[in-house]
């Protein structure tokens, strides 16, 4: 195979969405797997809808995902209009195109491609042999006038001039391929190899929309998803290397990516599965790296300073927070008790000990005394979430989980909302946990 060159050609008319990100990723993976390169090309000839901020959004999103391309400055169709006009005049001079009816808004005549009415067949790396009878296209328009070439001619010119060997794009472009091949052959260019990837669909197999979570890539970033998880999940949307393995780094994906393993049917977008991927990646971070990245997220996305107890909260939020955004919520709700804990412990509101226990103060007192006894029997060097649960849970199940576990949790945290008591016990350690339970017992004894 000659050097592989692919391209990612977004139109900067909106934010960088998940579907476009996956198309960019597949182009990148295929090129990188074969030791090739990828171009970024902005199809920006729609002057009314194109915006600089959309370009910046796309470039920023690609950089965040780790998807690289050939040049630091992307190609822009708006800067190649003279090139397209030369090719257009070449088609007219050869008789492959002609000036037709006046344009709707004036300014000369539209230019139509003279359809040879032939059967076009191409081999698609994903879908196999694909054929079209081009007679149904009639003579299609390729320019508003002799000075304003349109999409199909511009794409053909760009792909040829950049030496594109493989065109990897969504299946919604299949119908465009026949037109572009006709233009390619009329200009005497070499055909690229095509691969049309399946569209991303909602769980009900309808078109993906914002109500299904189809927000822009950088909005996922703002929600606290990490790039590694998004890359991994997007790669597996419509492609599978075989086997049961699900977690791959970008470098590992480059090694195993085989575009012929991309499925033909639509890929179902599952937000909960994406959250699972993200949580798995967060849990694999070291406490130090988690803290650094979480603090950066808070400063960048929440525009604030991390709380003083951030490092203390990491064991709790890393285990429970599916995204940094979710972890941020936990930081200010379930983990707010840590602020007082750093200063010796939050005061325990006595009425709160019985509020959710579904029992009176006398009964709660008896339960806490028994729990104190059970916790005392757990070795300090094995005072883990599982060990504490094993010691306390049978008693709670027998005597009422709410009556036992609610006051235990409040005793340990001093808060109405906090992590479960077993997690809290491990975090506090045996000495501090017993001290907190003893304090609650003393307070209830005065009631």
C-alpha positions, 0 to 999 in steps of 0.5 A: 500500500502506498503512503496512506493519506486521509482527511477530516473535512468539517464545515465550521457552521456549528459546534464540534459534535460527537459524530464528527469527532468519531469520523475524525478519530476513524480517519486518524486511526486508519492513517496512523495504523498504516504509518500515514497522515491525516489532513484537517480541511475546513469546508468553509465556503458558506460565508453566512454560516461559517464562524471563526469560533466554530473552527476554534472549537473543532481545533480545540476538540481535536487537540484535547482528544489527541488527534493530530493532523499534517499541518499546523494550519488547516486547509480552507476551501475559501482560500482555494476558489481560484483552484476550483475555477481552473478545474471548472473551466477545464471541465467546460472546455473538455465538454464534460460540463456546460453553462445551463440556465440562469442562476436563481439569484442572477449573476450568470448561468449555473454550470451543470455536469454532463452526465454520461449516464453510466453505471458506477461501481466502487469497492467500499472497505466496509460495505463491499461492492457498491453500484449506482446507475447515474442516469437518475442524477441527470445533469447535476449542478456543480457551480452557481456560475463559472466563478462559483464552484460548489461542493462536489467539485471542490471536494474532488479538487481538494482530495486530488491536490492533497493526494488523499488515498482513502476517503473515510466518512459517514454513510450519509455521503454514499449518494455523493460518491457517484457524483464525485467519481464522475467528476474524478473520471472527467478530470482524469484523476485517480479514485481514492478508496472509500469507506463509509462508516455507520451513523450514530443512532439514539437507543431507539434507533432514531436520529441522534439529537440533543435530547439523547445527549448529543451535545458538542464534544467540548460540552462533554469536556465541560461536564468532566469527561476525560479525553481518554474515555471519549476516544475509547468509547467513540472508537467502539461505536461501530467498530470492534477489534474482536474479543471482550476487551473494552479499554484501549489507550489511543496508542493501543487503538492505533495498533489494532484498528482495522477498518474492515471490522467496522460494522455496516449497521448504525452504532447506538449511542449509550450515555450510561455506557460512556459514563461507565468508560469515564468512571473506569478511567478515573478510577485508574488514575493515581491519587496524585494525578486525579487530584491534579486533573480534578483541580485543573477541571475546577479552575478551568470549567468551574472558574473557582478555587478547589476547596481545602479538603480536595485531597481528603475527598479523593478516595471518596469522589474517585470511587463514586464520581462518574465524571469530574462534574459528578465528583464536583457535586459530591465534593460540595454535598456528600463530602462537605463534612470533610471541611469540619473533619479537617478541623477536628470533626463536624458537630453532630446535630442530635435530632438528625441522629433519629430523623431518618432512623425510623426509631426513637432516641432510646432505640437508636442509642442501643443500636449505636452501642452495639455498633461501637462494640462491633466496630471495636472488633475490626482490626485497625490494620483491616478497617476497610469498607468491606470489613466494616460492612461485614461486621455491621451489616448482618446486625443492621439487616436483623434490626432494621437497616435504617435504624442502624445505618442512618445514625451510624452515618450521621455519627461519622459525618455529622451531615444529613447527606454523605457517603455510606457509613462503611466508606466513611469508616474506612476513610476516618480509620478505626480510631476516629470512627470509634471516637465519632460513634462514642460522641454520638452515644454520649449525646444521645445519653443526655436526651 
